[in-house]
Amino acid sequence: MTDVSAPYWVSELPELVGELQCGKWAIARWKHLGPDEDLTHWQAAVREACTADIDPLFLDIPRRSLTIVLNTALPAPDDEQIHLSIAAVEASRFTGRPIRPKHDRDC
């Protein structure tokens, strides 16, 4: 079994880009993308904000209304890490327990 640290909430675009630069990945719940859940606009904004050392890849999961974004310029998480991350987001969704905000820390 692969270990995954506890998930944390990153809400600002510069924070998300910083996490991708560190080799981390994000899972976005579509309901948090704005009132229209405009996935295309959000993905374009992420692409535009990324620096040259970040090659974002978006994996949409329509049946769960989620999108995974990772930096393909760095090693990708393994399948189990992705599944554990999705499970954490789903647990938060169904229990109503919020995911804690990110504390300042380095890569």
RARALIN-V767155 format. One record per backbone hydrogen bond with DSSP energy under -0.5 kcal/mol. CO is the residue of the C=O (numbers start at 1). NH is the residue of the N-H. If there is no record, write none. Layout:
CO,NH
CO,NH
This chain:
9,102
12,16
13,17
14,18
15,19
16,20
17,21
18,22
19,24
20,23
26,69
27,29
28,67
29,32
30,33
34,37
37,39
38,42
39,43
40,44
41,45
42,46
43,47
44,48
45,49
46,50
51,54
54,56
55,72
57,70
58,60
59,68
61,64
61,65
61,66
62,65
65,30
66,61
67,28
68,59
69,26
70,57
70,72
71,74
78,82
79,83
80,84
81,85
82,86
83,87
84,88
85,89
86,90
87,91
88,92
89,93
90,94
91,95
92,96
96,98
100,9
